[in-house]
Amino acid sequence: MGLGNHERAPDAKTFWSFKEQLMNLGIFESLFASFNEQLERAGFRAKQGQILDASLVSVPIQRNSREENKQIKVGEVPEDWEVNKRVQKDTEARWTKKNGKSTYGYKNHIGIDKKYKLIRTYEVSDASVHDSVMANELLDEDNTSKDLWGDSAYRSKETEKKLKNKGYRSKIHHKGKRNKPLSEFKKQINTARSRVRCRVEHVFAAQRNWREKSLRSIGIARARMGIGMMNLTYNMKRMCFLLRVKCA
C-alpha cells in the first residue's frame, strides 16, 4: 500500500470514507473475486471439497416499542420518526435465537475449501434467515472436488436432491427428529464428518479474535461491506500464513 513504519496510519474517518466509496461504487464483490484469483495464481486453488457454515454478527440493539417493531418487521418505518432518528435506526437487522441466546444483527454465510481453509464464497443476510436458504449461492463450481460438508441445518430432502442433481457428494450431517432419534451408525457418520466440518469453525474463531464484537454500522448495505471486508482480511492473513509455511 506504500505505507512505511515511520508514517502515520490513516485515521478511523479515512477508513470509514474508503469503505463508503467501495459500497457506493458496488465494486467490493469484484475486489473479493480478484483476490481469489490472486490466491489461485499463488498456488492456492480450491481443492478437496468445500465446507459451508454461517456465523452471527451482532449490531447495537434498537430500543423500539412493540408497535414500532411490528411496523419494522413488515418493512414499514414508523411515521413519527424524524429524519435524524431514521438514519440512526437499523430497520434491516433482525433477531434470532441460537443455543438459547438471542442475537440482533446479521449473518455471515461462507463457503471454504477443505485444503487451505480459505473463504471462496460468502453471502450476507439478516440474522433471521435460515442457514440452508443461502446454500445454493455458496456453492463453488471451481473447487476440484464435489464433496460438500455442512452441519445438520443444511440437511433437507430438497437440498439433498438439488446437490445430487448438480453432481455434488453430500457429506452434510444427518438430522434426528423428535420421535426418531439418530441411529448409532448415523451418529458415527456425523462424528467422522465433524473432523472435516470443524475446519470452518477455525475460520470464525480466527475472525472473532481480531474483529470487533459487533458491527458499528446501520443497514444491510453497510453490513455487507463490513462483513465482506472482514472475510477479505481473513483471506489476506491466511494467505500470509500459508506462504510462510510454504517457504519454511
C-alpha positions in Angstrom: 0.0 0.0 0.0 3.0 2.3 0.0 3.0 2.9 3.8 6.2 2.8 5.8 6.5 2.1 9.5 7.6 5.7 10.1 4.4 7.1 8.6 1.1 7.9 10.3 -1.6 5.4 9.7 -4.9 6.7 8.3 -7.5 7.6 11.0 -10.9 5.9 11.5 -12.7 8.6 9.5 -10.5 7.9 6.5 -11.2 4.2 6.6 -14.9 4.9 7.0 -14.9 7.1 3.9 -12.9 4.5 2.0 -15.5 1.8 2.8 -18.4 4.1 1.9 -16.9 4.7 -1.5 -16.4 1.0 -2.1 -20.1 0.4 -1.1 -21.5 3.2 -3.2 -19.5 2.1 -6.2 -20.6 -1.5 -5.8 -17.2 -3.0 -6.6 -16.3 -4.8 -3.4 -17.5 -8.2 -4.6 -15.2 -7.7 -7.7 -12.3 -7.0 -5.3 -13.0 -10.1 -3.3 -13.2 -12.2 -6.6 -10.0 -10.5 -7.8 -8.1 -11.6 -4.6 -9.4 -15.1 -5.0 -7.8 -15.1 -8.5 -4.5 -14.0 -6.8 -4.8 -16.9 -4.5 -5.1 -19.3 -7.4 -2.0 -17.7 -9.1 -0.1 -18.2 -5.9 -0.9 -21.9 -6.0 -3.8 -22.0 -3.6 -6.5 -23.3 -5.8 -9.7 -24.5 -4.0 -9.2 -28.2 -3.5 -10.6 -31.3 -1.7 -14.2 -30.1 -1.5 -16.0 -27.3 0.3 -17.5 -26.7 3.8 -20.5 -24.4 4.4 -21.5 -22.6 7.6 -22.8 -19.3 8.9 -21.9 -17.1 11.9 -24.0 -14.4 13.6 -22.7 -10.8 13.6 -24.4 -8.6 16.1 -25.2 -4.9 15.8 -26.3 -2.4 18.5 -29.7 -3.3 19.8 -32.5 -1.0 18.8 -34.7 0.3 21.7 -38.0 0.3 19.9 -41.6 -0.1 21.2 -43.6 -3.2 20.3 -45.7 -1.2 17.9 -42.6 0.1 16.2 -41.1 -3.4 15.9 -44.3 -4.7 14.3 -44.1 -2.0 11.6 -40.4 -2.6 11.0 -41.0 -6.4 10.5 -43.4 -5.7 7.7 -41.0 -3.3 6.0 -42.5 -0.1 7.2 -40.9 2.9 9.0 -42.8 4.5 11.9 -44.3 7.8 10.6 -43.4 9.7 13.8 -39.7 9.1 13.3 -37.9 12.2 12.3 -35.2 12.2 9.6 -32.4 12.3 12.2 -33.9 9.4 14.1 -34.4 7.3 10.9 -30.7 7.4 9.9 -29.7 6.2 13.4 -32.1 3.2 13.3 -31.3 -0.2 11.8 -34.6 -1.4 10.4 -33.0 -4.2 8.3 -31.3 -6.2 11.1 -33.4 -9.0 12.7 -33.5 -11.0 16.0 -32.7 -14.7 16.1 -32.1 -17.3 18.9 -29.3 -19.8 18.9 -28.4 -22.2 21.8 -30.8 -20.2 24.0 -29.1 -16.9 23.3 -30.8 -14.1 21.4 -28.8 -12.0 18.9 -29.8 -8.9 16.9 -27.9 -8.4 13.6 -26.8 -10.2 10.5 -25.4 -13.5 9.3 -22.1 -14.2 7.6 -22.6 -17.2 5.3 -19.4 -18.6 4.0 -18.0 -21.5 1.9 -14.4 -22.5 2.4 -12.2 -25.1 0.7 -11.1 -28.1 2.7 -7.4 -28.0 1.9 -6.5 -24.4 2.6 -9.4 -23.1 4.8 -9.8 -20.0 2.6 -13.1 -18.3 2.1 -14.1 -18.8 -1.5 -17.7 -17.6 -1.4 -19.8 -15.6 1.0 -23.3 -14.1 1.4 -24.7 -11.7 4.0 -28.3 -11.8 5.3 -30.2 -10.6 8.3 -29.9 -12.9 11.3 -33.3 -14.5 10.9 -32.5 -16.1 7.6 -32.0 -19.9 7.9 -28.6 -21.2 7.0 -29.9 -23.5 4.3 -31.5 -20.7 2.4 -28.1 -19.4 1.2 -26.6 -22.9 0.5 -27.1 -22.7 -3.3 -25.4 -19.2 -3.5 -22.3 -20.5 -1.7 -21.5 -23.4 -4.0 -18.1 -23.1 -5.5 -18.0 -24.6 -9.0 -14.2 -24.1 -9.3 -13.4 -26.5 -6.4 -11.5 -29.5 -7.7 -13.8 -31.9 -5.7 -17.6 -32.2 -5.5 -17.5 -33.2 -1.8 -19.6 -30.9 0.4 -19.8 -30.7 4.2 -22.2 -28.8 6.4 -24.0 -29.2 9.7 -27.5 -30.6 10.1 -29.0 -27.1 9.5 -28.3 -27.6 5.8 -29.9 -31.0 5.5 -33.3 -31.5 3.9 -34.7 -33.7 1.2 -34.9 -30.8 -1.2 -31.3 -29.7 -0.6 -30.0 -33.3 -0.9 -31.9 -33.6 -4.3 -30.5 -30.3 -5.6 -27.0 -31.2 -4.6 -27.2 -34.6 -6.3 -28.6 -33.1 -9.5 -25.6 -30.7 -9.6 -23.2 -33.6 -9.1 -22.2 -32.9 -5.5 -21.4 -35.6 -3.0 -23.3 -34.5 0.1 -21.5 -35.1 3.4 -23.9 -32.9 5.4 -24.7 -34.1 8.9 -27.7 -36.3 9.4 -30.5 -34.8 11.4 -32.5 -36.5 14.1 -36.2 -35.9 14.7 -38.3 -35.6 17.8 -39.8 -39.1 17.6 -37.0 -40.6 15.5 -33.5 -40.1 17.0 -30.4 -40.9 15.0 -29.2 -44.5 14.9 -25.7 -45.3 16.3 -24.5 -45.8 12.7 -25.6 -42.3 11.6 -24.1 -40.9 14.8 -20.7 -42.4 13.8 -21.1 -40.9 10.3 -21.7 -37.5 11.9 -18.6 -37.9 14.1 -16.4 -38.7 11.2 -17.8 -35.8 9.2 -17.3 -33.4 12.1 -13.5 -34.0 11.8 -13.6 -32.2 8.5 -16.5 -29.8 9.1 -14.9 -28.3 12.2 -12.3 -26.6 9.9 -14.9 -23.9 9.1 -15.2 -23.2 12.9 -11.5 -22.3 12.9 -12.2 -19.5 10.4 -14.9 -17.9 12.6 -12.7 -18.4 15.7 -9.9 -16.5 13.9 -12.2 -13.7 13.0 -13.6 -13.3 16.5 -10.1 -13.0 17.8 -9.4 -9.7 16.0 -12.7 -8.2 14.9 -14.9 -6.0 17.0 -17.7 -7.9 18.9 -20.3 -6.1 16.9 -20.7 -4.1 13.7 -20.9 -0.4 14.3 -22.9 0.3 11.1 -26.5 0.7 10.1 -28.3 -1.2 7.4 -27.6 -4.3 5.4 -25.7 -2.5 2.7 -23.0 -1.4 5.2 -23.2 -4.8 6.9 -22.4 -6.5 3.5 -19.5 -4.1 3.2 -18.2 -4.6 6.8 -18.6 -8.4 6.7 -17.1 -8.6 3.2 -14.1 -6.7 4.4 -13.8 -9.0 7.4 -13.8 -12.0 5.0 -11.2 -10.5 2.7 -9.0 -9.6 5.6 -9.2 -13.2 6.9 -8.1 -14.4 3.4 -5.2 -12.0 3.3 -4.0 -13.1 6.8 -4.5 -16.7 5.9 -2.5 -16.3 2.6 0.4 -14.8 4.5 0.4 -17.8 6.9 0.3 -20.3 4.0 3.1 -18.5 2.3 5.3 -18.6 5.4 4.6 -22.4 5.8 5.3 -23.0 2.1 8.6 -21.2 2.4 9.7 -22.8 5.6 
